[in-house]
Each structure stands twice: as structure tokens, then as C-alpha cells.
């Protein structure tokens, strides 16, 4: 089951000098289905006004992607087991900390799902815990957090003398 998933990230300098290190970090994420998301560095990493606190930052997106993947597997498992889910909410939290080499990483993501079931079709607490365990084991992203990342840069030059 090899599949490709695409995202295009676009940033433009605008009128900022850039070389003075005072440039905006706001950019766009564009997805293959047409969705566009305003993105930026986290204000915890790059202070305002160079970050956009209203935009999604990569760390938030990482936490949301892990939470979403887990939820989608959980919903599939619950449906197959005959448990009717009415609502699922997860206020997930990602924690940044140094790793063994001293690099700052998302060291932990705490999922905190609250699932509301139809009273006539609700699992036991043990069955709920087992479904979450199975959802975690099946989640593509949870199984990919040490993903190999390759980079194939392309250089383009524009303006006078190009």
C-alpha cells in the first residue's frame, strides 16, 4: 500500500530586508485536496511580530496530526465493534524538551481523548482502553515518528545579474 501524500509550503519575503534577521515567518500550507492553512513559526520560538500567533505552527500541526490519526483509527475500531460514538474530543498536548544529544524535540505527545457514546451502544472501560491501545498500535503516524527525512534542494536565482 504505497501512497504519496503531498503538501506545498510557500513563504515569500515581501518587503522585509531578511538579512537583518527581522522578517515575518508567516507562510501557507497547501494540500492536494485544495485546503490552505495559514502557518507560522511558534511565538514560543520566534517572538512577535515575526511570528503569527493566529496561524498554525509546525509543532501544533505535529500534535494535531498524531491526535487525528489516533482518533481515526479509534473510530474505525469502535464502529467495527458495534460501539456508537456520538462525539470524540482530544485536547492533546505536545511537550518540547532536549533529547539525549541536547537537541530540542517534541519529546512527548499526551493524547487526552474524551469519547461520548450512545448509551445503548457503549463499551466497558476495559474495552475502551483496549480500543485506544489498538488505535495507537495501528496509527501510521505514531509508528512513523522516527521517519527518515530526505532533502533534494533546487537553486533558483532572480533579479539583476541572474
Secondary structure, DSSP 8 states (H G I E B T S, - for coil): ------EEEE---TT--STTS-----EEEEETTS-EEEE---TTTS-TTSS-TTSB-HHHHHHHHHHHHHHHHHHHHHHHHT--EEEEEE--EEEEEE-TTS-EEEEEEE--EEEEE-GGG---HHHHHHHHHHHHHH-TTTT-TT------------STT-
